[in-house]
């Protein structure tokens, strides 16, 4: 998992590539003034025949193509940053022929791009080294939605080597690569969940280029979703804002206006915290006339006075979601208090997550300009599988594979990576290494048939018991079938609903958490209490191919209930 996986996520966490790494908590001290004083007369735009050229009146000049809405130039302090591989910065890989218009209103400039049913916007404010962006996706005519800032090579040192994606050895699809030393690289390997970061970018120490993400209210996948963030290759780098991404996606697309997200230049420090999701105040944008834009006055808030029944060793997150929007916020460690603002009016499913495991849900209605205050939420003991009395348990129930072998590595490497420990791993309950020795992922063609050894008392062996295996996602309908002592075999369980794309090999264990239960009869256990019972876990499925693309699943926890 990422470093914050089993700790409270740091809401202002930075993700930095370059010679200077800055946490967002230090951004105010390091970033300096966001708006660089400049002559007011410099602010404005011109039409050079093929582009609208915007001078922010600070140190940033950018160009937008009048034919397709691409960002074709991004000049800061006289240096061109836009472009690698002859490509522009744009929505998706470029929208194609579009209708592009511009409007200046006092100290703001808005460029509007219309492509079929999709609308995209660039805005600039006088005296700021920022480009504000919105994207409005009305339907699925554009298959996914991302904005990628393409940065010229040689401008920023790539000292985050796991982002490096250019090698001649492709080991999976066209986007997972192997280096000569056996390490793997892919633009998919972000390490981070959406909840873990507010911005991504690079810094030289004197110049910082960042993409500050939006609040993702029209994205999909929730607070723990992973998608592309950045990559660095031989001909340049890319910074992403992903508004919808299909890889290992657990939700349907949401449509509507998303933003703002921001391309921000600084003097080398982190971007101003005033731009962060949930913090950015865009009252100036109310007058831009962007269709679908809802200002602060048209939004509400949900606040809860506390949550009881929590496991204090884990962070808790509260999420809101319906078919049109999603939001989330942390629950305070001391008492579970939470507050989620900037919410569009409507009725939402409120979900309380223990780490990433949903342990409570309810309905809540949000009204514009109002706060919906909730009384203390009591999580029923039965909602948290960790509360069930177990004869033995391997790992805690968190909705993640955290703690299992290779779990941390799998968010930024391929399973074939030389850094991965062997995917074999028979374990003995009570050894103290049963969790760290058990692989986080099981595949039909790689390590199916892993064994768990355990002893039972005479009383335990005389009774039937329930075995539980929790999973966090699956590839190609991989699911566990179990054999006990070679005398009892479970039925093949039905596959739960899971994403139908790659997951385990491109840095994501997050799908739909599911618990498989097996009623093991007393006749399956050994009566000799000095001997180990043997549980064999096979992965079954009629789908998948071979190796790490055979049917597989990610494990959350395994236990035998008393």
NUPA-187529 format. One record per residue (C-alpha): residue number from 1; x, y, z. Coordinates in steps of 0.5 Angstrom, whole numbers. Example, Ala and Ser with C-alpha at 12.3 -4.5 7.8 and 13.67 -1.06 7.14 Angstrom:
residues 2
   n     u     v     w
   1    25    -9    16
   2    27    -2    14
end
This chain:
residues 562
   n     u     v     w
   1     0     0     0
   2     2     7     0
   3     5    10     6
   4    -1    13     9
   5    -5     6     8
   6    -6     4    15
   7    -5    11    18
   8   -10    17    17
   9    -9    20    10
  10    -5    27    10
  11   -10    31     7
  12    -5    36     4
  13     0    31     2
  14     4    33    -4
  15     7    29    -9
  16    13    32   -12
  17    19    30   -17
  18    25    34   -18
  19    30    37   -14
  20    26    40    -8
  21    20    36    -5
  22    15    40    -1
  23     9    38     3
  24     3    42     3
  25     4    44    10
  26    10    48     8
  27     8    51     2
  28     6    58     5
  29    13    59     7
  30    16    56     1
  31    12    58    -5
  32    12    65    -4
  33     7    70    -7
  34     2    66   -11
  35     1    73   -16
  36     7    76   -18
  37     6    84   -19
  38     6    86   -26
  39     4    92   -30
  40    -4    92   -31
  41    -3    94   -38
  42     0    87   -39
  43    -6    83   -38
  44   -10    81   -44
  45   -10    77   -50
  46    -9    77   -57
  47   -11    73   -63
  48    -5    71   -68
  49    -9    68   -73
  50    -9    61   -71
  51    -8    62   -63
  52   -11    66   -57
  53    -5    69   -54
  54    -6    70   -46
  55    -1    74   -42
  56    -3    74   -35
  57     0    80   -33
  58     5    76   -29
  59    10    72   -32
  60     6    67   -35
  61     4    67   -43
  62     0    61   -46
  63    -3    60   -53
  64   -10    56   -54
  65   -11    53   -61
  66   -17    57   -65
  67   -18    50   -69
  68   -18    45   -63
  69   -17    48   -56
  70   -10    45   -55
  71    -6    49   -50
  72     0    50   -55
  73     5    54   -51
  74     6    55   -44
  75    12    60   -43
  76    14    62   -36
  77    19    67   -35
  78    21    67   -42
  79    22    59   -42
  80    17    55   -46
  81    15    49   -42
  82    10    46   -46
  83    11    40   -51
  84    14    33   -51
  85    14    29   -57
  86    11    34   -62
  87     4    34   -58
  88     0    39   -55
  89    -3    39   -48
  90   -10    38   -48
  91   -17    34   -46
  92   -15    26   -48
  93   -11    26   -54
  94   -14    32   -57
  95   -21    33   -59
  96   -20    35   -66
  97   -24    40   -70
  98   -27    45   -64
  99   -31    52   -64
 100   -26    56   -59
 101   -28    63   -57
 102   -25    68   -52
 103   -28    73   -47
 104   -25    78   -43
 105   -29    81   -37
 106   -24    86   -33
 107   -19    82   -29
 108   -21    75   -32
 109   -20    72   -39
 110   -25    66   -41
 111   -23    61   -47
 112   -29    56   -49
 113   -28    50   -53
 114   -34    46   -56
 115   -33    39   -58
 116   -39    36   -60
 117   -43    35   -53
 118   -36    36   -49
 119   -34    43   -47
 120   -28    45   -44
 121   -25    52   -41
 122   -19    56   -40
 123   -19    62   -35
 124   -14    67   -33
 125   -14    72   -28
 126    -9    78   -28
 127    -3    78   -24
 128    -3    70   -23
 129     2    65   -26
 130    -4    60   -26
 131    -9    57   -32
 132   -15    55   -29
 133   -19    49   -33
 134   -26    46   -33
 135   -28    40   -37
 136   -36    39   -38
 137   -37    32   -40
 138   -45    31   -42
 139   -45    24   -44
 140   -40    18   -46
 141   -38    20   -53
 142   -31    22   -51
 143   -29    15   -48
 144   -25    18   -42
 145   -24    24   -39
 146   -17    27   -37
 147   -13    33   -38
 148    -5    32   -40
 149     0    37   -39
 150     6    35   -44
 151    12    38   -41
 152    19    39   -45
 153    24    34   -44
 154    30    37   -40
 155    27    42   -36
 156    26    38   -29
 157    30    32   -26
 158    26    26   -25
 159    28    24   -19
 160    22    19   -18
 161    25    13   -22
 162    18     9   -21
 163    15    14   -26
 164    20    13   -31
 165    16     9   -37
 166    21     9   -43
 167    24     3   -44
 168    25    -2   -50
 169    22    -8   -46
 170    15    -8   -46
 171    12   -14   -41
 172     5   -12   -41
 173     0    -9   -46
 174     4    -3   -49
 175     4     1   -42
 176     8    -3   -37
 177    16    -4   -38
 178    22    -7   -35
 179    29    -4   -34
 180    35    -8   -35
 181    36    -9   -28
 182    29   -13   -27
 183    25    -7   -24
 184    19    -5   -28
 185    16     2   -29
 186     9     4   -32
 187     5    11   -32
 188     0     7   -28
 189     4     6   -22
 190     2    12   -18
 191     3    10   -11
 192    -3    14    -9
 193   -10    14    -8
 194   -14    21    -9
 195   -15    22    -2
 196    -7    22    -1
 197    -6    28    -6
 198    -8    35    -8
 199    -3    36   -13
 200     3    33   -17
 201     9    36   -21
 202    16    38   -21
 203    21    43   -18
 204    28    45   -20
 205    28    49   -14
 206    27    56   -17
 207    21    54   -22
 208    16    49   -20
 209    10    47   -25
 210     4    43   -22
 211    -3    41   -23
 212    -7    42   -17
 213   -13    37   -18
 214   -20    39   -17
 215   -25    36   -12
 216   -27    30   -17
 217   -34    31   -15
 218   -36    29   -22
 219   -30    23   -23
 220   -32    16   -20
 221   -29    11   -16
 222   -29    15    -9
 223   -23    17    -5
 224   -19    11    -5
 225   -19    10   -13
 226   -12    10   -16
 227   -11    13   -23
 228    -5    16   -27
 229    -2    22   -24
 230     5    23   -28
 231    10    20   -32
 232    17    22   -34
 233    20    19   -41
 234    26    20   -45
 235    22    26   -49
 236    19    29   -44
 237    14    29   -38
 238     6    29   -37
 239     2    31   -31
 240    -5    29   -31
 241   -12    31   -28
 242   -16    25   -29
 243   -24    26   -29
 244   -26    19   -31
 245   -21    13   -32
 246   -24     6   -33
 247   -18     2   -31
 248   -21    -2   -25
 249   -27     3   -24
 250   -32     1   -19
 251   -37     6   -21
 252   -41     8   -27
 253   -39    15   -30
 254   -41    21   -27
 255   -43    27   -32
 256   -43    35   -31
 257   -38    40   -30
 258   -32    39   -27
 259   -27    44   -24
 260   -23    48   -23
 261   -17    44   -23
 262   -10    49   -24
 263    -4    49   -28
 264     0    53   -23
 265     7    56   -24
 266    11    58   -17
 267    18    60   -16
 268    20    53   -14
 269    16    51    -8
 270     9    48    -7
 271     3    51   -10
 272    -1    56    -6
 273    -6    52    -1
 274   -11    57    -3
 275   -12    53    -9
 276   -13    46    -6
 277   -19    42    -7
 278   -24    44    -2
 279   -20    50     0
 280   -20    54    -7
 281   -25    60    -7
 282   -27    62   -14
 283   -32    67   -13
 284   -29    71   -18
 285   -31    65   -23
 286   -39    66   -21
 287   -39    72   -27
 288   -35    68   -32
 289   -42    65   -34
 290   -40    58   -35
 291   -46    53   -36
 292   -47    48   -30
 293   -42    52   -25
 294   -45    52   -18
 295   -42    57   -14
 296   -41    57    -6
 297   -48    59    -5
 298   -51    54    -9
 299   -48    48    -5
 300   -49    45     2
 301   -45    42     8
 302   -46    35    12
 303   -43    35    19
 304   -43    29    24
 305   -42    30    31
 306   -38    24    32
 307   -38    16    30
 308   -38    11    36
 309   -36     4    35
 310   -29     5    31
 311   -23     1    32
 312   -18     7    34
 313   -12     3    31
 314   -15     5    24
 315   -17    12    20
 316   -24    13    18
 317   -26    17    12
 318   -34    19    11
 319   -36    19     4
 320   -42    22     0
 321   -44    19    -7
 322   -50    19   -11
 323   -50    18   -19
 324   -48    25   -20
 325   -43    27   -15
 326   -38    24   -10
 327   -35    28    -4
 328   -31    25     2
 329   -27    28     9
 330   -23    25    14
 331   -27    23    21
 332   -23    26    27
 333   -19    21    31
 334   -21    23    37
 335   -28    23    37
 336   -30    21    29
 337   -33    28    28
 338   -33    30    21
 339   -35    36    16
 340   -36    35     8
 341   -37    42     5
 342   -38    44    -2
 343   -43    39    -4
 344   -48    40    -9
 345   -56    39    -7
 346   -59    32    -7
 347   -60    26    -3
 348   -53    22    -2
 349   -51    15     1
 350   -47    17     7
 351   -41    11     8
 352   -37    10    14
 353   -30     7    12
 354   -25     4    17
 355   -19     5    13
 356   -22     3     6
 357   -27    -2     9
 358   -35     0     9
 359   -37    -1    16
 360   -44     3    16
 361   -48     7    11
 362   -54    11    11
 363   -58    16     7
 364   -57    24     8
 365   -60    30     4
 366   -56    36     3
 367   -59    43     1
 368   -56    49    -2
 369   -53    54     3
 370   -55    50     9
 371   -51    45    14
 372   -54    38    15
 373   -52    36    22
 374   -52    29    24
 375   -52    26    31
 376   -47    21    33
 377   -47    15    28
 378   -46     8    32
 379   -43     3    28
 380   -46    -4    30
 381   -41    -9    32
 382   -43   -14    27
 383   -41    -9    21
 384   -34   -10    23
 385   -32   -17    21
 386   -26   -15    26
 387   -30   -16    32
 388   -33   -23    30
 389   -29   -28    35
 390   -24   -32    31
 391   -20   -38    33
 392   -15   -35    28
 393   -14   -29    24
 394    -9   -27    18
 395    -9   -20    18
 396   -14   -15    20
 397   -20   -13    16
 398   -19    -6    13
 399   -21    -7     6
 400   -14    -7     3
 401    -8   -12     3
 402    -4    -8     7
 403     1   -12    11
 404     1   -18     7
 405     7   -20     3
 406     9   -15    -3
 407     3   -11    -1
 408     7    -4    -1
 409    10    -6    -8
 410     4    -7   -12
 411     2     0   -12
 412     8     2   -16
 413    11    -4   -19
 414     9   -10   -23
 415     8   -17   -20
 416    14   -20   -24
 417    19   -14   -21
 418    25   -16   -19
 419    24   -13   -12
 420    18   -17   -11
 421    19   -23    -6
 422    17   -30    -8
 423     9   -31    -9
 424     9   -37    -6
 425     8   -37     1
 426     5   -43     6
 427     4   -40    13
 428     3   -43    20
 429    -2   -40    24
 430     1   -38    31
 431     8   -37    28
 432     8   -29    28
 433    10   -29    20
 434     3   -31    18
 435     1   -25    15
 436     8   -22    12
 437     9   -29     9
 438     2   -29     6
 439     2   -26    -1
 440    -3   -20    -2
 441    -5   -23    -9
 442    -7   -30   -11
 443    -7   -32   -19
 444    -9   -39   -22
 445    -3   -40   -26
 446     2   -37   -21
 447     1   -39   -14
 448    -6   -42   -13
 449    -6   -48    -8
 450    -3   -44    -2
 451    -3   -48     5
 452    -5   -45    11
 453    -3   -50    17
 454    -6   -49    24
 455    -8   -53    30
 456   -15   -54    34
 457   -17   -56    41
 458   -21   -62    42
 459   -27   -58    43
 460   -26   -54    37
 461   -25   -60    32
 462   -31   -63    35
 463   -35   -57    32
 464   -37   -54    25
 465   -34   -47    24
 466   -34   -42    19
 467   -28   -40    15
 468   -28   -33    12
 469   -24   -30     6
 470   -24   -23     5
 471   -22   -20    -2
 472   -21   -13    -5
 473   -22   -14   -12
 474   -21   -20   -17
 475   -18   -20   -25
 476   -22   -25   -29
 477   -27   -27   -24
 478   -21   -30   -20
 479   -24   -33   -13
 480   -22   -38    -8
 481   -24   -45    -7
 482   -22   -48    -1
 483   -20   -56     1
 484   -19   -58     8
 485   -15   -64    10
 486   -16   -67     3
 487   -22   -69     6
 488   -27   -63     5
 489   -28   -59    -1
 490   -32   -53    -2
 491   -37   -51    -8
 492   -34   -46   -13
 493   -37   -40   -10
 494   -40   -35   -15
 495   -36   -29   -17
 496   -38   -22   -14
 497   -39   -16   -19
 498   -32   -13   -20
 499   -28    -9   -25
 500   -27   -12   -32
 501   -20    -9   -33
 502   -13   -10   -31
 503   -12    -9   -24
 504    -7   -13   -20
 505    -2   -12   -25
 506    -3    -4   -26
 507    -2    -2   -19
 508    -9    -2   -16
 509   -12    -7   -11
 510   -18    -3   -10
 511   -25    -6   -13
 512   -31    -8    -9
 513   -29   -11    -2
 514   -33   -18    -2
 515   -33   -23     4
 516   -33   -31     2
 517   -36   -35     7
 518   -35   -43     8
 519   -39   -47    12
 520   -34   -53    14
 521   -37   -59    18
 522   -34   -62    24
 523   -32   -68    20
 524   -27   -64    16
 525   -22   -63    22
 526   -17   -67    25
 527   -18   -70    32
 528   -11   -71    33
 529   -10   -64    37
 530    -2   -65    36
 531    -3   -65    28
 532    -4   -59    24
 533   -10   -58    20
 534    -8   -56    13
 535   -13   -51     9
 536   -11   -50     1
 537   -13   -44    -2
 538   -14   -45   -10
 539   -16   -40   -15
 540   -22   -42   -20
 541   -24   -39   -26
 542   -26   -40   -33
 543   -23   -34   -35
 544   -16   -30   -36
 545   -10   -32   -40
 546    -3   -34   -37
 547     2   -32   -31
 548     0   -25   -28
 549    -6   -24   -33
 550    -9   -31   -31
 551   -15   -30   -26
 552   -13   -27   -19
 553   -15   -24   -13
 554   -13   -19    -8
 555   -13   -21    -1
 556   -16   -17     5
 557   -16   -22    11
 558   -17   -30    13
 559   -20   -32    19
 560   -24   -38    22
 561   -29   -36    27
 562   -30   -40    33
end
